[in-house]
Amino acid sequence: MDFRMKSRNLKSVVLILYGLILVFSCIHPIYPREMYLQHSATLLMGIFLVYVTINNNLSNKAFVLIFLFMILHMIGARWIYSYTPYDDWIRKLTGFSVNRCFNWQRNQYDRFIHLMFGFLLLIPASEVYHKWLGVPAKQSDHIAFLFILAGSLFYEVFEWVLSLALSPEQADAYNGQQGDFWDAQKDMALAMLGAIVMILARRIKACRRFSHT
């Protein structure tokens, strides 16, 4: 009981931090319409995290991983993915330019988020399938991998449908294509890569634990 109380308390603290960061991200928005549209996902995930906190039915690790992904999303929503000044931030901190090093001509923040979608959300999705839906532990990672692929696919379809209702300028700002006709395929590939890396990391960790027993 004491462990469950500590677990719920930790989730409550993280949830409060989530709300504070969301509020601060909305102060003096640079692109208000696009930001509020992006934050619709932030609010939906916030409701999900409230539910998880009340029922305490995910591990702290899974909860924090969702939190970390959503913080990255809030940054993208605040500055809009295509204009998030990550390279300026890195240069101010280290003097190193990522864009110059890799000769990137486009803003890569949206690609990074798709990679993190697969990497950070694989474990929470696996726990949902295992703890909530009764999928055997040995299979839950594989089902979660398929969930990541399907989630990435449906998001790209959602972006396409949404773009039909927006002006070309608004659609490009929201979707972050930046003139790349293969943007959707690259985004889905990166989500898949992130999930694969996390699965491999979990397998390596499990093998090392087994070798020490």
PyMOL commands that set and color helices and strands:
alter all, ss='L'
color gray80, all
select helices_A, chain A and resi 2-25+32-55+60-79+81-83+86-94+98-102+109-132+137-165+168-175+183-211
alter helices_A, ss='H'
color red, helices_A
deselect
rebuild
show_as cartoon
